[in-house]
């Protein structure tokens, strides 16, 4: 399987120069060699399969063999993630990216133990970038700044489908989502923190028209629930 490198500008040239952190990783860590084939993408859908033609100290050149473009997927899968424990943040983002998330909205819920701090967005973005490359996605998901429940409720109020995962739900996710949902523009999934959603939060989402659903009898960690939900949704709408 070819290694994917994420570069800011994927030019239309037949020979592309890669420098910066991606070149350092390729040369010093992966020890790439001339003739080796790799994948390049700009995170916005454009990609190229290329063969390394020259390696310098801080950059390398790669000749393009094939190009392509990946369209945006619909519906857009948006996860509102209650802040997980600090040691679970990386795990949570990795699982969401691998499961096909398009947008992650961090949310400091009432029962969140961790706090959104200065530098948190950069930390989350770094994990997302690494996860995008690892999962070989040509479109990098988006991470937005932390939002309050008031901001979240305002945003989801315009959506036709908002699913709030909660262990007390009487409906399973398969009773809410079906193949017709593939025609929608977006699907929101709300994940609470380790302590779960408070009664006030649950009532607020219900009042906003959200579907309260469960994944099954098992209880997931906050860091794992989003990935499980996206996997179920992708199968139910026919994406998987």
C-alpha positions in Angstrom: 0.0 0.0 0.0 1.4 3.4 -1.0 2.2 6.0 1.6 0.1 9.2 1.4 1.7 12.6 1.9 -0.4 15.7 2.5 0.9 18.8 0.8 -0.6 22.3 0.8 -0.5 22.8 -3.0 -0.7 20.0 -5.4 0.4 21.7 -8.6 -0.5 20.7 -12.1 3.2 20.2 -13.0 4.5 16.8 -14.1 7.2 16.9 -11.5 6.3 18.0 -7.9 8.7 19.1 -5.2 7.8 18.1 -1.6 9.5 19.9 1.3 8.9 20.8 4.9 7.7 18.3 7.5 6.4 15.8 4.9 9.8 15.7 3.2 11.6 15.3 6.5 9.3 12.4 7.5 9.8 10.7 4.1 13.6 11.1 4.0 14.6 10.7 7.6 11.9 8.4 9.0 10.5 6.3 6.1 13.9 6.3 4.2 12.2 6.5 0.8 14.2 5.7 -2.2 14.4 6.9 -5.8 11.9 5.0 -7.9 9.5 4.4 -5.0 5.9 5.2 -5.7 3.9 7.4 -3.3 0.6 9.2 -3.1 0.3 13.0 -2.8 -2.9 14.9 -2.0 -3.9 18.4 -1.0 -6.6 17.4 1.5 -9.3 18.9 -0.7 -9.9 16.0 -3.0 -7.0 16.3 -5.5 -4.5 13.5 -5.5 -1.6 12.1 -7.6 0.3 8.9 -7.7 3.9 9.7 -8.3 7.4 8.1 -8.4 10.3 9.7 -6.5 12.8 10.9 -9.0 15.3 12.9 -6.8 16.1 13.1 -3.1 17.9 16.1 -1.5 18.7 16.9 2.1 15.4 18.7 2.9 13.2 17.9 -0.1 12.4 15.4 -2.8 11.0 15.4 -6.3 8.3 13.1 -7.6 7.1 12.6 -11.2 3.4 12.3 -11.6 2.1 9.0 -12.9 -1.6 9.4 -12.4 -4.0 12.1 -11.1 -7.5 12.1 -9.8 -10.1 14.0 -7.9 -12.4 12.8 -5.1 -15.7 14.6 -4.9 -17.2 15.6 -1.6 -19.4 12.9 -0.1 -23.1 13.4 0.7 -24.5 13.3 3.3 -21.9 15.1 5.3 -21.3 13.2 8.6 -20.9 15.7 11.4 -20.0 14.5 15.0 -20.5 16.8 18.0 -18.0 15.2 20.4 -18.3 15.8 24.1 -14.7 16.4 25.2 -13.3 13.0 26.2 -10.6 12.5 28.8 -7.3 14.0 27.8 -5.7 10.7 27.3 -8.5 9.6 25.0 -8.5 12.6 22.7 -6.1 11.1 20.1 -7.9 7.8 20.1 -11.2 9.5 19.6 -10.1 11.6 16.6 -8.3 8.6 15.0 -11.4 6.5 15.2 -13.7 9.2 13.9 -11.4 9.9 10.9 -11.1 6.2 10.1 -14.9 5.9 10.3 -15.5 8.6 7.7 -16.3 11.7 9.7 -16.5 15.0 7.7 -16.7 17.5 10.5 -15.8 17.2 14.2 -17.2 19.8 16.6 -15.7 19.7 20.1 -18.2 20.3 22.9 -17.5 20.9 26.6 -20.6 19.3 28.0 -21.7 19.7 31.6 -20.0 16.4 32.6 -16.9 16.8 30.6 -13.8 16.2 32.8 -11.4 17.7 30.3 -11.4 21.5 29.5 -11.0 23.1 26.2 -7.8 25.2 26.4 -5.6 27.5 24.4 -3.8 25.2 22.0 -6.4 22.4 22.1 -7.5 23.1 18.5 -4.0 22.9 17.2 -3.5 19.6 19.1 -6.7 18.1 17.7 -5.8 19.4 14.2 -2.3 17.7 14.3 -3.9 14.4 15.2 -6.5 14.8 12.5 -3.8 15.4 9.9 -1.9 12.3 10.9 -5.1 10.3 10.9 -6.1 11.5 7.4 -2.8 10.3 6.0 -2.9 7.0 7.9 -6.4 6.3 6.6 -5.5 7.4 3.1 -8.2 10.0 2.8 -7.9 12.5 -0.1 -10.3 14.9 1.7 -9.2 16.0 5.2 -12.1 16.3 7.7 -12.7 19.6 9.4 -12.3 20.3 13.1 -14.1 23.4 14.3 -13.4 25.4 17.5 -15.2 24.3 20.7 -18.8 25.3 20.8 -21.3 25.8 23.6 -24.6 23.9 23.7 -26.4 27.1 22.7 -24.3 27.3 19.5 -24.8 23.6 18.8 -28.5 23.8 19.2 -28.6 26.8 16.9 -26.7 24.8 14.3 -28.6 21.6 14.5 -31.9 23.3 14.4 -31.6 23.6 10.6 -30.7 20.0 10.1 -33.3 17.3 9.3 -31.4 14.6 11.2 -29.7 14.9 14.5 -29.0 11.7 16.4 -28.1 11.8 20.1 -26.6 8.6 21.4 -27.8 7.7 24.9 -28.1 4.5 26.8 -31.6 5.2 28.0 -33.0 5.5 24.4 -35.9 3.2 23.5 -35.0 3.3 19.8 -31.9 1.7 18.1 -30.0 3.6 15.5 -31.2 1.2 12.9 -34.8 2.3 13.7 -33.9 5.9 12.9 -31.6 5.7 9.9 -32.4 4.0 6.6 -31.2 4.0 3.0 -33.3 7.1 2.2 -31.1 9.2 4.4 -28.4 8.9 1.7 -30.3 11.7 -0.1 -29.8 14.2 2.8 -27.2 16.9 2.9 -25.9 16.2 6.4 -26.4 14.0 9.4 -25.4 15.2 12.9 -24.4 12.7 15.6 -24.1 13.9 19.2 -21.7 12.0 21.6 -21.7 12.8 25.3 -18.6 12.8 27.5 -17.5 9.8 29.7 -20.1 10.9 32.4 -22.9 11.0 29.8 -25.3 13.7 28.9 -27.1 15.6 31.7 -30.9 15.6 31.9 -30.9 19.2 30.9 -28.8 18.6 27.8 -30.9 15.6 26.8 -34.1 17.6 27.1 -32.6 20.5 25.1 -31.7 18.2 22.2 -35.1 16.5 22.3 -36.8 19.9 22.2 -34.6 20.8 19.2 -36.1 17.7 17.4 -33.2 15.3 17.8 -33.6 11.6 17.7 -32.5 9.9 20.9 -31.0 6.5 19.9 -28.7 3.8 21.2 -26.2 1.5 19.5 -27.2 -1.6 21.4 -27.1 -3.1 24.9 -23.4 -2.5 25.3 -22.1 0.8 26.6 -19.3 2.5 24.6 -16.6 4.8 25.8 -17.1 8.3 24.7 -14.0 8.0 22.5 -15.3 5.0 20.7 -19.0 5.7 20.4 -18.7 8.1 17.4 -16.8 5.6 15.3 -19.4 2.9 16.0 -22.2 5.3 15.2 -20.6 6.4 11.9 -20.0 2.8 10.9 -23.6 1.9 11.5 -24.8 5.0 9.6 -22.5 4.3 6.7 -23.8 0.8 6.4 -27.5 1.8 6.8 -27.3 4.5 4.1 -25.4 2.2 1.7 -22.1 4.0 1.8 -20.4 0.8 3.2 
